[in-house]
Every structure is written in structure tokens, then in C-alpha cells.
Amino acid sequence: MSVVIRLILVAGCTMLVGQAYAKECWALTNLKGQMAASTDKYVFVPDAFSNPMVLCFNDDNTGTVTGDDTQFVRFGTSTLFGWVTNKGIELVETYQIDRVNGKVLFVKSRIGTATVLPGGPDVVSAFVGTATRIKE
């Protein structure tokens, strides 16, 4: 295979895997939404976060959210996705930054809770809050 074809293949694979991003952080405040628990037959009720958080997109296509020990992967320019399993509990979380409107969208679901905490609820929730870019 010629050097030119190899370079084209490497470049194409690199584009498919994803591009490198610089670290970027956002302050997340005023998250309000709805939560439904299995113990309440998944009836949605109002819910909110009382503490602000900081979401960071890292240089290596991962991300972090303060107060959340889930490991996140970055998708695109504005999405963090995390999945955790532990002793039968499965947790999925997604954070998305709406850059045009300065909002954060947060969705969380957890099943298998009773395998660790007898009687513990499985949950699903969705929140919208304010996202403000933190200048470095």
C-alpha cells in the first residue's frame, strides 16, 4: 500500500474517532425538572438541584461534573454521556449544553437499586437549567 493511501486511511480513521477539543467548563445553576420513582409508580413530581455544579469538557474527549463520580465520554461539541454499573445498579446520565440559549439539559435514569438498597427506588428524571461558560 502506498504511503499516500496509508495517510488517507489514518486521517479518515482519526476523523471517525473524533476530534480533539480544548478543555471548556460551564457553571450549571437553577436546574429544575421532573423526577419519577418506581416506589411511587413512576408518577412524575417536580424536583430541583439546590447546589450549582461545574461541567467540564476535557481535552481527551471525556468530561466531569462536580459532585458526580460517573465517568463521562464527550459526544460532539456539547454532550457528555455516562454509564455506570455496580452490583446490579445501572445508571445512565446525559448532560447537554444548549450553547445558543445558555441552557443545560440533564437526563438521568437508574434501575436495579433494590439489589443494593432493599426497597430503594429506581428513578428517571429530566432537568433544564442555566449554563454559563466559565472563562479561563
C-alpha positions as CSV (number, residue, x, y, z in Angstrom):
1,M,0.0,0.0,0.0
2,S,1.4,3.4,-0.9
3,V,2.3,6.0,1.7
4,V,-0.4,8.4,0.4
5,I,-3.2,5.8,0.7
6,R,-2.0,4.9,4.3
7,L,-2.0,8.6,5.2
8,I,-5.5,9.0,3.8
9,L,-6.7,5.9,5.8
10,V,-5.1,7.2,9.0
11,A,-6.7,10.7,8.5
12,G,-10.1,9.1,7.8
13,C,-9.9,6.9,10.9
14,T,-8.9,9.9,13.0
15,M,-11.9,11.8,11.8
16,L,-14.2,8.9,12.6
17,V,-12.9,8.5,16.2
18,G,-13.4,12.2,16.9
19,Q,-11.5,15.4,17.0
20,A,-9.6,16.7,19.9
21,Y,-11.2,19.5,21.9
22,A,-9.7,22.1,24.3
23,K,-10.9,21.9,27.9
24,E,-14.0,24.0,28.4
25,C,-16.1,24.5,31.6
26,W,-19.6,25.6,32.3
27,A,-21.4,26.7,35.5
28,L,-24.7,24.9,35.9
29,T,-27.4,26.6,38.0
30,N,-31.1,26.7,38.6
31,L,-31.7,23.1,37.4
32,K,-35.4,22.3,37.7
33,G,-37.5,19.5,36.3
34,Q,-39.4,16.3,37.0
35,M,-38.5,13.0,38.7
36,A,-40.3,9.7,38.8
37,A,-39.5,6.9,41.2
38,S,-40.6,3.2,41.0
39,T,-41.8,3.3,44.6
40,D,-44.4,5.9,43.5
41,K,-45.4,4.0,40.4
42,Y,-43.2,6.3,38.2
43,V,-45.6,9.3,38.7
44,F,-43.6,12.5,37.8
45,V,-43.2,15.1,40.5
46,P,-41.3,18.5,40.5
47,D,-37.7,18.3,41.5
48,A,-34.7,20.6,41.5
49,F,-31.0,20.8,42.3
50,S,-30.1,23.2,45.2
51,N,-26.4,23.4,44.6
52,P,-24.7,24.8,41.5
53,M,-22.4,22.4,39.5
54,V,-19.5,22.8,37.1
55,L,-19.4,20.7,34.0
56,C,-16.1,20.4,32.1
57,F,-15.4,19.0,28.7
58,N,-11.8,17.7,28.9
59,D,-9.1,17.7,26.2
60,D,-9.3,13.9,25.9
61,N,-13.0,13.6,24.9
62,T,-14.1,12.9,28.5
63,G,-15.8,15.2,30.9
64,T,-16.6,15.8,34.6
65,V,-19.4,17.2,36.6
66,T,-18.8,18.3,40.2
67,G,-20.5,16.1,42.8
68,D,-20.9,13.3,40.3
69,D,-18.4,10.4,40.2
70,T,-19.8,9.0,36.9
71,Q,-17.2,8.7,34.2
72,F,-18.3,10.7,31.1
73,V,-17.5,10.5,27.5
74,R,-17.9,13.5,25.2
75,F,-20.0,13.2,22.1
76,G,-19.9,16.1,19.6
77,T,-19.2,19.5,21.0
78,S,-21.9,19.8,23.6
79,T,-22.8,16.3,25.1
80,L,-21.5,14.3,28.0
81,F,-22.7,10.7,28.4
82,G,-22.0,8.5,31.4
83,W,-23.0,4.9,32.3
84,V,-22.2,3.1,35.5
85,T,-23.0,-0.4,36.7
86,N,-22.3,-1.5,40.3
87,K,-23.7,-4.7,42.0
88,G,-26.8,-4.7,39.8
89,I,-27.4,-1.0,39.7
90,E,-27.3,0.5,36.3
91,L,-27.1,4.3,35.9
92,V,-27.3,6.4,32.8
93,E,-26.7,10.2,32.7
94,T,-26.6,12.7,29.9
95,Y,-25.7,16.4,30.1
96,Q,-26.1,18.6,27.0
97,I,-25.2,22.3,26.7
98,D,-27.6,24.3,24.5
99,R,-25.0,26.9,23.6
100,V,-27.5,29.2,21.7
101,N,-29.9,29.5,24.6
102,G,-27.4,29.2,27.5
103,K,-29.2,26.1,29.0
104,V,-28.2,22.7,30.3
105,L,-30.3,19.7,29.6
106,F,-29.8,16.8,32.1
107,V,-31.4,13.3,32.0
108,K,-30.8,10.5,34.5
109,S,-32.2,7.0,34.9
110,R,-31.3,4.3,37.4
111,I,-32.5,0.7,37.6
112,G,-31.6,-2.2,39.9
113,T,-31.4,0.0,43.0
114,A,-33.1,-2.6,45.3
115,T,-30.2,-5.1,44.6
116,V,-28.0,-2.8,46.8
117,L,-30.6,-0.9,48.9
118,P,-33.6,-3.1,49.8
119,G,-36.7,-1.1,48.9
120,G,-34.6,1.5,47.1
121,P,-36.3,3.2,44.2
122,D,-35.4,3.1,40.5
123,V,-35.7,6.6,39.0
124,V,-36.0,8.6,35.9
125,S,-35.6,12.4,35.7
126,A,-35.2,15.3,33.4
127,F,-34.0,18.8,34.2
128,V,-33.3,22.1,32.5
129,G,-31.1,24.8,34.0
130,T,-28.9,27.8,33.2
131,A,-25.4,27.1,31.6
132,T,-22.8,29.9,31.8
133,R,-19.5,29.5,30.1
134,I,-16.6,29.9,32.5
135,K,-13.8,32.0,31.0
136,E,-10.3,30.6,31.6
